[in-house]
Structures are given as C-alpha cells and as structure tokens.
Amino acid sequence: MTAETVPVGKDPAATEETSGAGPRGAPPGVRRWLLARMRPFRPYIALHLLGSLVWQSLNAAIPLTVGLAFDAVLEHGGTAPDRAAFHAVVAGLLALVIVRAVGGIVATYCLEAFASGLERDARARVFASLLRKSQGWFNRRRIGDLSARATGDAESLNLMVSPGYDMAVDLALNVLMPVVFIAFIDPRLLLSPVLFVLLFALALVEHGRRLEPVSDLARERFGDMTAQATESIAGVEVVESTGSADHERARFAELATACRDASLRQIRTQALSLPPLLLTLATAGALVHSVILLRGGSLTIGELVAVLGLMSALRAPTQLASFSMGLIHLGLAGAQRIKEVADAPDDEDERGGTHTARITGDVAMEHVTFGYEPGRPVLCDVSFRVPAGSTVAVVGATGSGSPPCCTC
C-alpha cells in the first residue's frame, strides 16, 4: 500500500480539522484574541498614550514658539528687538523641551513593558497549551513549526507593539497636532494639511489591503524554513547515516529561497507608498498659500516659519507609516499562528471515544511507502508483522520515519 503524500511546504496535519489551517489574513477572531491578551497591560497602554500625547503636543508647539522668537526680533525692523520677549520665548522653549523629554521617557518605558509582557504572555500560553496536548497531536505536526510559533511568532508580537504600535500612535498624533496648531495660526491655511490628511488616510487603507496577504505569506514561509532547519538538526545522526545530507541541504535551500522571495515581495509592497509624494505636494501648497497671505499682510514672517515647521513635522509619520503597518500585519499573522496552537483541542485523539475488546489477529504492514512530499518517501517498501498480544516499540530519532510507521 502507499500512503497519501502532502504537497510541498505543507504541514502533514494541514488537512486535519484541528490543524488550524485557514485562509490567509487575520480574521476578526484574531484581533479579539489579541485585545484580550492586552487587557492586563491597560495601565501601561494608558500611560504610553499620555506620554506620547505630551511629547507630540510639545513637539508641535516648538515651531510655533520659534515663530514667536522670530517675531520678537523682527517686529521692530531688526534695529531694536524686544530682548525681554525674546528671552521669555527662549525660556519657554527650554521648558517645553524638558517637559517633552519627561513625557518621552514615560512613554518609552511603558511601551517596552507592554511589548515584553505581551511576548512573554504569548510564549507562556503556547507552552502551557503544548503541555496539554496528546502524543498523537504531536505526531501529526512538525515540531520545527511548533518551535517557530513559540519563538519567532511570539517575537513578532513584541515588534508589533514596539516599534509598530508606537509608530502608529506617533503617526496619528504627528498628523493631528500640526493641523491643530496651523488652525491656531490662521484657519485659512488648513486647506493643504486637511486635504493631505484625507488623501493620506485613503492611501493607508489601500496600502494595508495590499500589505496584509504578503505579510501572512512571509510569516508562513519563515515558519516552514525554521521547521525544516530544526528537524534536520535534531535528526542529524539519521541524516548522516542514511546519506540524505544533500537532500536536506537542497530542501532547506528551496525553503530559504521561498522565504527570501516572500520577504522581498513584502518589502516591495511596503516601498510602494504614496504618502511621501502627497506630503511634498501638500507642503508646496501650504508654502504658496502662506506667501500669498504674507504679501497681503495677513501673516507675519514668524507665522510663516511656524507653518513650514509644522508641515515638516508631518514628514516623519509619512516615511514610517509603511514600516509601521508592515510590523503590525506581521504581528497579526504571528498572533493567528499562536492562536491556532492555543485553541486546538487538547485531547483530539480521544474525541471518537474508546473501545475495549480482546485483541485478536495480527498487525501487518506489507510494502508500505509513505512520504510527506511527492517523490520523496520517508518509508520505502516497509514490511513487518506483529503477532496478537505482543508489544513492539518503534524507536528512532527525529526524521527517521518512526511516527509514520506507527500511524500508517
């Protein structure tokens, strides 16, 4: 008899109901599961948001303060500047920088505590879930893939929070605060920044739609490569004794190439981002509009400097938006893989109930060939017979074919 083979790059358990395999993309259940894991860290999240709000608010106030310093010097034609006003503005600017630094320290500490705690909690849940699984559950899965879920995928949650989530918060505040302060200077100047924000939001939505599937594919390919490396190293004695080292190297090279191609595809998708171009056009529009108001006497030199400084503050979020979204989507893909392990039934071997009866008849395997991949059998023409009532142990290192021999 010949056992069914499984397509290249697929887990043998992928065809089972409990394998967790599903369509690519993070379904809503993953987001709910992730939010539930974040609940214990709500104080850290709140303090991080508060510290980030202080940082970004004062960061946006600095160009406005610099504009006031320009006006204090230039209002008198440059011959008799108001030194008292200038010194007051400089002192205020120094105070802003100090308070901003304190807010940044608080935000960074809470962010790292949140990210490390989330990663630690995810790993603990995976290991606790694995300890409850039956031996048959492990026999139907690749140990290397499970190791990748407990390590690499858990680490992706850390990167999703720091710096992914942090960049997303900074992105929102970095876009909001300059627009608010420009409105304080002159509401007529809101045309360019508001138009930029609307187009920026639409571009991010479209970018996220294109980025999600390639991020899921990159995580999947990385898991396949890690699984192959782990199993080959664990069963290195069998690999060397059977002379299959060249086959293992070729297989790893094939998976490494697939992982590299998936990563390059993700990088190319991240690079195709429109926000930097939109910001350049918005800044040019704001400059032209400001010059028109300056020539009409509705705007001062200091206010013009403040507007350009606030528009330049939008550069950082537009450049980091694609990178931030990439980390968040990778984290969601990792959370999906972790959730599959944590939610898998613990005793799936016993779901069909048990049967007790006197053992009759022999167990025989005749000319059995089995393989996980087409054309690459693990067992080849194996035959043996076990008499009724006797016990036989099939022992072998990882990769030697003992689990398929017992389950065929």
C-alpha positions, 0 to 999 in steps of 0.5 A: 500500500502507499500512503497519501503524500502532502504537497510541498511546504505543507504541514502533514496535519494541514488537512486535519480539522484541528490543524488550524489551517485557514485562509490567509489574513487575520480574521476578526477572531484574531484581533479579539484574541489579541485585545484580550491578551492586552487587557492586563497591560491597560495601565501601561497602554494608558500611560504610553498614550499620555506620554506620547500625547505630551511629547507630540503636543510639545513637539508641535508647539516648538515651531510655533514658539520659534515663530514667536522668537522670530517675531520678537526680533523682527517686529521692530525692523531688526534695529531694536528687538524686544530682548525681554520677549525674546528671552521669555520665548527662549525660556519657554522653549527650554521648558517645553523641551524638558517637559517633552523629554519627561513625557518621552521617557514615560512613554518609552518605558511603558511601551517596552513593558507592554511589548515584553509582557505581551511576548512573554504572555504569548510564549507562556500560553503556547507552552502551557497549551503544548503541555496539554496536548496528546502524543498523537497531536504531536505526531501529526505536526512538525515540531520545527513549526511548533518551535517557530510559533513559540519563538519567532511568532511570539517575537513578532508580537513584541515588534508589533507593539514596539516599534509598530504600535508606537509608530502608529500612535506617533503617526496619528498624533504627528498628523493631528497636532500640526493641523491643530496648531496651523488652525491656531495660526490662521484657519485659512491655511488648513486647506493643504494639511486637511486635504493631505490628511484625507488623501493620506488616510485613503492611501493607508487603507489601500496600502494595508489591503495590499500589505496584509496577504504578503505579510501572512505569506512571509510569516508562513514561509519563515515558519516552514524554513525554521521547521525544516532547519530544526528537524534536520538538526535534531535528526542529524545522526539519521541524516548522516547515516542514511546519506540524505545530507544533500537532500536536506541541504537542497530542501532547506535551500528551496525553503530559504529561497521561498522565504527570501522571495516572500520577504522581498515581495513584502518589502516591495509592497511596503516601498510602494507608498504614496504618502511621501509624494502627497506630503511634498505636494501638500507642503508646496501648497501650504508654502504658496498659500502662506506667501500669498497671505504674507504679501497681503499682510495677513501673516507675519514672517514668524507665522510663516516659519511656524507653518513650514515647521509644522508641515515638516513635522508631518514628514516623519509619520509619512516615511514610517507609516509603511514600516509601521503597518508592515510590523503590525500585519506581521504581528497579526499573522504571528498572533493567528499562528499562536492562536491556532496552537492555543485553541486546538483541542487538547485531547483530539485523539480521544474525541471518537471515544474508546473501545475495549475488546480482546485483541485478536489477529495480527498487525501487518504492514506489507510494502508500505511507502509513505512520504510527506512530499511527492517523490520523496518517501520517508518509508520505502517498501516497509514490511513487518508483522506483529503477532496478537498480544505482543508489544513492539516499540518503534524507536528512532530519532527525529526524521527517521520515519518512526511516527509514520510507521506507527500511524500508517 
